[in-house]
Amino acid sequence: MLTPYATTEYGTLRRVAMRYAGDFTRALDGPDVHPVLARQQTTSIWTPYTPAVVRSQQDMLIGLLRSRGAEVVLLDDAPGCSAQHYPRDIAFVIDHALVMARLNSEHRRPEADALARLLTDTPHVVHLDEGTIEGGDVILHAGAVLVGLGEETSPAGIRALQKALTVHGVEREVRPVNFAVDGIVHLDDHFTIVAPDTALIHSSVFPPSQLHWFEQHFDLIDVGDDEARAVQANVLAITPGTVVVAAGSDRITAELTARGLEVLTVDYSEVTRIPGSLRCTTLPLNRA
């Protein structure tokens, strides 16, 4: 069993947790829809999905990852959780520490229970004591941790993460990433690091000061509004030179290829009916 370890978003993926979509789905409209979801529907496309089709598309990704040498750990079912196939949100690895997220949505909290069997022999498991923070908002970069301040992650959660990392001997600055609009689901739907110094960005959702910071640190590939609503920025790097993208992301694929990256494609059209894609359905546990 590989000890959890990851220092970048693009190190060679050696061990990753995934979970199949369950049969339970949640209503996306009507009088009982939570205000957070209502705001998120202004920036993302939400339509009902067919769980069996999602699972078949996940199988394609699982086969690809295994063919590239990654061990895929399948998590147990989380009954009653409509987004259980997005395990990225329930935990994240920063250097030698496995951080348990504090999920904003109460109905998603049982999803983390399936990690219990993975934690038994893990030496540095971090539990945060306040706020909310989800893995889709957390991105590793050059001695820092970038954390999106959208709908699901709070300033208190960011402060708790910085404090906990210090206690566990992780010497990284936790850097908040601000947005210019409300309704952001997660940072990784709008910004992802795909290779050393290269990132995809949906620039229209960030304020000028944040954009300036990104421009100083990355070769940026801009993602258009329609591409972002189709969750095409949510890609998965599996080595420093290889990126998995959703089929249909043709312009983004061309930009990545032009930079010398190997691009692999998977049909994730059913998965992305709610705003998540390849990165959301994978929880990297070990990157070389």
C-alpha positions in Angstrom: 0.0 0.0 0.0 1.4 3.4 -1.1 1.5 6.1 1.6 -0.4 9.2 0.5 1.9 11.6 -1.0 1.6 14.4 -3.6 3.6 17.6 -4.2 2.1 18.7 -7.5 -1.0 18.5 -9.7 0.9 16.7 -12.5 3.3 14.2 -10.9 3.0 10.6 -12.2 -0.3 9.2 -10.8 0.5 6.0 -8.9 -2.6 5.5 -6.7 -6.1 7.1 -7.0 -9.4 6.7 -5.4 -12.7 6.6 -7.4 -16.3 5.8 -6.6 -19.0 4.8 -9.0 -22.1 6.9 -9.3 -25.0 5.6 -7.2 -28.6 5.2 -8.3 -29.9 8.0 -6.1 -30.3 11.4 -7.9 -31.4 14.7 -6.4 -33.9 17.2 -7.7 -32.3 20.2 -9.4 -35.2 22.6 -9.5 -38.4 23.4 -7.6 -39.2 25.2 -4.3 -36.9 23.2 -2.1 -33.7 23.7 -4.1 -31.0 25.1 -1.8 -30.0 28.7 -2.4 -26.3 27.7 -3.0 -27.4 25.4 -5.8 -29.6 28.1 -7.2 -26.6 30.4 -7.4 -24.4 27.7 -8.9 -26.9 27.1 -11.7 -26.2 30.6 -12.9 -22.6 29.7 -13.7 -22.8 26.0 -14.6 -25.1 23.6 -16.4 -27.1 21.2 -14.3 -29.2 18.5 -15.9 -30.3 15.1 -14.8 -27.9 12.2 -15.4 -28.4 8.5 -15.9 -26.3 6.7 -13.3 -25.7 3.6 -15.3 -24.3 5.6 -18.2 -22.1 7.6 -15.8 -20.7 4.3 -14.4 -19.9 3.1 -17.9 -18.0 6.2 -18.7 -16.1 5.9 -15.4 -15.1 2.4 -16.4 -13.5 3.9 -19.5 -11.4 6.2 -17.3 -10.6 3.5 -14.9 -9.3 1.3 -17.7 -7.2 4.1 -19.1 -5.6 4.9 -15.7 -4.8 1.3 -15.1 -3.3 0.9 -18.5 -1.0 3.8 -17.6 0.2 2.1 -14.4 -2.1 3.7 -11.8 -3.7 1.7 -9.0 -7.4 2.5 -8.8 -9.0 2.1 -5.4 -12.8 1.9 -5.6 -14.6 3.4 -2.6 -17.7 1.9 -1.1 -21.1 3.2 -2.1 -22.5 6.2 -0.2 -26.3 5.6 -0.2 -28.4 8.8 -0.6 -25.5 10.9 -2.0 -26.2 12.0 -5.5 -22.6 13.4 -6.1 -20.8 10.4 -4.6 -18.9 9.9 -7.8 -17.0 13.1 -7.1 -14.6 11.9 -4.4 -12.2 14.8 -5.2 -14.2 16.9 -2.8 -14.0 14.7 0.3 -10.2 14.8 0.9 -7.0 15.9 -0.7 -3.3 15.1 -0.3 -0.7 17.9 0.3 2.8 16.6 0.5 2.7 13.8 3.1 -0.6 14.8 4.7 -4.0 13.5 3.8 -6.5 16.2 4.6 -10.1 15.4 5.3 -12.4 18.0 3.8 -15.2 19.8 5.7 -18.0 19.6 3.2 -20.4 22.5 2.9 -23.5 20.4 1.9 -24.8 18.3 4.8 -26.2 15.7 2.5 -22.7 15.0 1.1 -21.0 14.4 4.4 -21.6 10.6 4.5 -19.4 10.4 1.4 -16.3 10.7 3.5 -17.1 7.6 5.6 -15.8 5.3 2.9 -12.3 6.7 3.4 -12.1 5.2 6.9 -10.5 1.9 5.7 -7.8 3.9 3.8 -6.9 5.9 6.9 -5.9 3.0 9.2 -2.2 3.0 8.3 -1.9 6.6 7.2 0.5 8.5 9.5 -0.6 12.1 8.8 -4.4 12.4 8.6 -5.5 16.0 9.0 -8.9 16.9 10.5 -9.8 20.6 10.3 -11.6 22.3 13.2 -13.6 25.0 11.6 -15.1 26.4 8.4 -15.7 24.5 5.2 -13.3 23.4 2.5 -13.7 21.0 -0.4 -11.0 19.3 -2.6 -12.3 20.8 -5.8 -11.2 24.2 -4.5 -7.6 23.0 -3.6 -4.7 23.1 -6.1 -1.0 22.6 -5.3 1.5 25.0 -6.7 5.2 25.6 -6.0 5.3 25.7 -2.2 1.8 27.0 -1.9 -1.8 25.7 -1.8 -4.2 27.6 -3.9 -7.8 27.5 -2.5 -10.8 28.9 -4.3 -13.2 31.0 -2.3 -16.4 30.0 -4.1 -19.7 28.7 -2.7 -18.3 25.6 -0.9 -15.2 26.9 0.8 -15.0 29.6 3.5 -12.2 31.9 4.8 -12.5 30.0 8.1 -11.8 26.7 6.3 -8.7 28.3 4.7 -7.4 29.5 8.0 -8.0 26.1 9.5 -6.1 24.4 6.7 -3.1 26.7 7.1 -3.0 26.1 10.9 -3.3 22.3 10.4 -0.6 22.1 7.8 1.8 23.9 10.1 1.1 21.5 12.9 1.8 18.5 10.6 5.0 19.9 9.3 3.8 21.0 5.8 5.6 24.2 4.9 3.3 25.7 2.4 1.5 29.0 2.2 -2.3 28.6 1.8 -3.2 31.2 -0.7 -6.9 32.2 -1.2 -8.2 32.6 -4.8 -11.0 35.1 -5.2 -13.7 35.2 -7.8 -15.4 38.1 -9.5 -18.9 36.4 -9.6 -21.1 34.4 -7.3 -22.2 30.9 -7.9 -18.8 29.2 -8.4 -19.0 25.5 -7.7 -15.3 24.8 -7.4 -12.0 26.4 -8.5 -11.1 23.4 -10.6 -14.0 24.0 -12.9 -12.3 27.3 -13.9 -8.6 26.9 -13.2 -6.4 23.8 -13.4 -2.7 23.2 -13.6 -2.0 20.7 -16.3 1.8 20.7 -16.5 4.8 22.5 -15.0 4.0 26.2 -15.3 1.0 25.6 -17.6 -2.6 26.0 -16.6 -6.1 26.3 -18.1 -8.1 29.3 -17.0 -11.6 30.6 -17.4 -10.5 34.2 -17.0 -13.9 35.9 -17.0 -14.7 34.7 -13.5 -11.6 36.2 -11.8 -11.0 39.8 -10.7 -8.1 41.7 -12.4 -5.8 41.3 -9.4 -6.2 37.6 -9.4 -5.7 37.3 -13.1 -2.5 39.3 -12.9 -1.2 36.9 -10.3 -2.0 33.9 -12.6 -0.3 35.6 -15.5 2.8 36.1 -13.5 3.1 32.4 -12.6 1.7 30.4 -15.6 1.6 30.0 -19.3 -2.2 30.3 -19.5 -4.6 28.6 -21.9 -7.8 30.6 -21.9 -11.1 28.7 -21.6 -14.2 30.3 -23.0 -17.5 30.7 -21.3 -19.2 27.9 -23.2 -16.2 25.6 -22.7 -16.3 26.4 -18.9 -20.0 25.7 -18.7 -19.3 22.3 -20.3 -16.7 21.7 -17.6 -13.9 21.4 -20.1 -11.3 23.1 -17.8 -11.7 20.2 -15.4 -9.0 17.9 -16.8 -6.7 15.4 -15.1 -2.9 15.4 -15.5 -1.5 11.9 -15.0 2.2 12.6 -15.7 4.1 15.9 -16.2 3.6 15.5 -19.9 0.2 13.7 -20.2 -3.3 15.1 -19.7 -6.7 13.4 -19.8 -9.4 15.6 -21.3 -13.1 15.0 -22.0 -14.0 14.1 -25.6 -15.2 17.2 -27.5 -12.7 19.6 -25.9 -11.2 20.0 -29.3 -9.8 23.5 -29.1 -8.3 22.9 -25.6 -6.8 19.7 -26.9 -5.1 21.6 -29.8 -3.7 24.1 -27.3 -2.3 21.4 -25.1 -0.8 19.5 -28.0 0.8 22.6 -29.3 2.7 22.8 -26.0 4.1 19.3 -26.5 1.7 17.5 -24.1 0.2 14.1 -24.8 -3.5 14.3 -24.7 -5.8 11.3 -24.0 -9.5 11.6 -24.3 -12.5 9.9 -22.6 -16.2 10.3 -23.3 -17.5 12.0 -20.1 -20.6 13.6 -21.6 -22.9 12.0 -19.1 -20.7 12.7 -16.1 -20.6 16.4 -16.9 -24.4 16.8 -16.8 -23.8 18.1 -13.3 -20.7 20.4 -13.1 -17.8 18.0 -12.6 -15.5 16.1 -14.8 -12.3 14.1 -14.8 -10.6 15.8 -11.9 -13.8 15.6 -9.8 -14.2 11.9 -10.2 -10.6 11.2 -9.1 -8.9 11.6 -5.7 -5.2 11.2 -6.2 -3.6 9.4 -3.2 0.0 9.1 -4.5 1.9 11.0 -7.2 5.5 10.2 -7.9 
